Amino acid sequence: MIFAAGLGTRLRPLTDTMPKALVPVAGKPLLQHVIERLQTFGFERIVINIHHFGQQIIDFLDAHDRFGLDILISDERNSLLETGGGIKHARHLFDPTSPILIHNVDILSNADLDTLYASPAAEASLLVSDRPSSRHLLFDDAFRLVGWQNVKTGELRGRQGCHALAFSGIHLFHPSLFPMMDQWPERFSIIDFYLNVCSDHLLLGIPSPHLRLMDVGKIDTLAEADAFASSVK
């Protein structure tokens, strides 16, 4: 599943007329970069959620014959559901027996998705790395998720862990977690959900020491993103 529903407010004024997913980087939209990377790893079926200028995303996919893939749309144009709500809303589009790769549309990286899938069996596996970030996920020595901290404000949720690592925006979600979402509201954060269930369910951080990653989130980083996208092909 590619998260493509966000408003992209940090990329204004570009996102005043287009969705963040279609902001061009190195000659093609962010969404195309992610789709083509997933193709490289053999993915054949992709769910994309839409909200902000959602029809533009549909038109783009149709103009490219959906890249020869089985691409399904999870429509959130009536209400933006955040990350957890977006997964819950798309539940009916997934194979209930297979782990779901979740990938933010604004993330460019050299992430080895095969390694992520080969990681120990868990109900969620979060790709993380030791890199500068204002927020960290906290893991114990077995790399089980135990908490979250905001480095700038000092806010701490859960218990202090041995390993403070930055989340990549790429993770595996197993459908066995869907029943735990039944009592959650329509709109919620997947990180809030993970932190709520991690004491009773196996949620693992998967460290990637060689991960190169860029969050294309701000208008003044687009030139840097052009060079970065070319360097991780």
C-alpha positions in Angstrom: 0.0 0.0 0.0 1.3 3.4 -0.9 0.1 6.3 1.3 -0.7 9.1 -1.2 -3.6 10.8 0.5 -1.7 13.5 2.4 -2.3 17.3 1.9 1.4 18.0 1.3 1.2 21.3 3.1 5.0 21.6 3.4 5.3 21.4 -0.4 3.1 24.4 -1.1 2.6 26.2 -3.4 3.1 23.1 -5.6 0.4 21.2 -3.7 -2.1 24.1 -4.1 -2.7 22.6 -7.6 -1.6 19.0 -7.4 -1.3 16.1 -4.9 2.0 15.5 -3.2 2.2 12.2 -4.9 2.5 13.9 -8.3 5.2 16.5 -7.3 8.0 15.9 -9.8 11.5 14.7 -8.6 14.3 13.9 -11.1 11.9 14.1 -14.0 8.9 12.1 -12.7 6.3 12.2 -9.9 7.1 10.8 -6.5 4.4 8.2 -6.9 6.1 6.9 -10.0 9.4 6.5 -8.2 7.7 4.4 -5.5 5.7 2.3 -8.0 8.8 1.5 -10.1 10.8 0.6 -7.0 8.1 -1.8 -5.9 8.1 -3.3 -9.4 11.8 -3.9 -9.1 11.1 -6.1 -6.1 8.4 -8.0 -7.9 5.2 -6.5 -6.5 2.2 -7.0 -8.7 -0.7 -5.6 -6.7 -0.7 -2.2 -5.1 -3.3 -0.3 -3.1 -3.0 3.5 -3.2 -5.1 5.7 -1.0 -6.2 9.1 -2.3 -7.7 12.3 -0.9 -6.1 15.7 -1.9 -6.6 16.1 -5.7 -7.4 12.4 -5.8 -8.7 12.4 -9.3 -5.4 13.6 -10.6 -3.8 10.5 -9.2 -6.4 8.3 -10.9 -5.9 10.1 -14.2 -2.1 9.7 -13.9 -2.4 6.0 -13.3 -4.8 5.5 -16.1 -2.6 7.5 -18.5 0.2 5.1 -17.7 -2.0 2.0 -18.0 -1.5 1.6 -14.3 2.1 0.6 -15.0 1.0 -2.9 -16.0 0.1 -3.7 -12.4 -3.1 -4.5 -10.5 -3.4 -1.1 -8.9 -6.5 -0.5 -6.6 -7.7 2.8 -5.2 -8.7 3.3 -1.6 -10.8 6.4 -1.8 -10.6 8.8 1.2 -11.8 11.9 -0.7 -14.7 12.3 1.7 -12.4 12.2 4.8 -8.7 12.1 5.3 -8.2 9.1 7.7 -4.5 9.4 8.6 -2.1 6.4 8.4 -3.9 3.9 10.7 -7.3 4.8 9.5 -6.1 4.5 5.9 -5.0 1.0 6.4 -8.2 0.1 8.3 -10.3 1.6 5.5 -8.5 -0.4 2.8 -8.8 -3.7 4.7 -11.2 -5.3 2.2 -8.6 -4.8 -0.6 -5.9 -7.0 1.0 -5.2 -10.7 1.1 -6.1 -11.6 4.7 -3.3 -14.1 4.9 -0.3 -12.1 3.6 1.7 -9.3 5.2 1.1 -5.8 3.6 4.1 -3.6 2.7 3.2 0.0 3.6 5.3 2.7 1.9 4.9 6.5 2.2 4.8 8.2 -1.2 7.3 10.9 -0.2 10.1 8.5 0.8 13.0 7.9 -1.6 15.5 5.3 -0.5 17.7 2.3 -1.3 15.7 0.1 1.1 16.2 -3.6 0.4 12.5 -4.8 0.6 13.6 -8.4 0.2 15.5 -8.2 3.5 12.4 -6.7 5.2 10.3 -9.6 4.0 13.0 -12.1 5.2 13.0 -10.6 8.7 11.7 -12.7 11.7 8.0 -13.3 11.7 6.2 -10.5 13.5 2.8 -8.9 13.3 4.5 -5.7 12.2 8.1 -5.1 11.0 9.3 -1.5 10.9 12.3 -0.5 8.9 14.4 1.7 11.0 17.9 3.2 11.0 20.3 5.2 13.2 20.1 8.6 11.6 19.2 12.1 12.8 15.6 12.6 13.5 13.4 14.7 15.8 11.4 11.6 16.7 12.6 8.1 17.5 11.0 4.8 18.0 12.3 2.9 21.1 13.3 -0.8 21.0 14.5 -3.3 23.6 17.6 -5.5 23.1 15.5 -7.9 21.0 14.3 -5.0 18.9 10.7 -5.2 20.1 8.9 -1.9 20.0 8.6 -0.5 23.5 8.0 3.3 23.0 8.5 6.6 21.2 10.2 9.8 22.0 10.3 13.4 20.7 13.9 14.5 20.9 13.1 18.2 20.7 10.3 18.3 23.4 11.4 15.4 25.6 8.0 13.8 25.3 8.2 10.1 26.0 5.5 7.4 25.4 5.9 3.9 26.6 9.1 2.8 28.4 12.6 3.9 27.6 14.3 1.4 25.4 17.9 0.6 24.7 17.8 1.5 21.1 16.4 4.8 19.7 16.0 4.6 16.0 14.4 6.7 13.2 11.4 5.2 11.4 11.7 5.1 7.6 8.0 5.2 6.7 8.3 1.7 5.3 6.8 -1.2 7.3 5.1 -4.6 7.0 1.7 -4.9 8.6 0.2 -8.3 9.1 -3.7 -8.6 8.7 -3.8 -10.5 12.1 -3.7 -7.0 13.6 -6.9 -5.9 11.9 -9.2 -7.2 14.7 -7.3 -4.9 17.2 -8.4 -2.0 15.0 -12.1 -2.7 15.4 -12.4 -0.5 18.5 -10.4 2.4 17.1 -12.1 5.4 15.5 -12.2 6.0 11.7 -9.2 8.3 11.8 -6.0 7.5 13.7 -2.2 7.2 13.4 -0.6 3.8 12.8 2.2 4.7 15.1 -0.3 5.5 17.9 -1.8 2.1 17.2 1.5 0.3 17.2 2.4 1.9 20.5 -0.9 0.8 22.0 -0.6 -2.9 21.0 3.2 -3.4 21.2 3.1 -4.8 24.8 0.8 -7.7 23.8 1.9 -8.2 20.1 5.2 -8.8 18.5 6.2 -5.6 16.7 9.8 -5.5 15.6 12.2 -2.9 14.4 14.3 -4.0 11.5 17.6 -2.0 11.6 19.1 -1.1 8.2 22.6 0.1 8.8 23.2 0.9 5.1 19.9 2.6 4.5 20.0 5.8 2.5 16.7 7.7 2.7 15.2 11.0 2.0 11.8 12.4 3.1 10.8 14.7 0.3 8.7 16.9 2.6 9.7 20.5 2.1 9.8 22.7 -1.0 13.4 23.8 -0.4 14.6 20.2 -0.5 13.4 19.4 -4.0 16.7 20.2 -5.7 18.5 17.9 -3.2 15.8 15.3 -3.9 16.5 15.4 -7.6 20.2 14.5 -7.0 19.3 11.9 -4.3 16.7 10.1 -6.6 19.3 9.7 -9.3 21.9 8.4 -6.8 19.8 5.6 -5.4 18.6 4.1 -8.7 
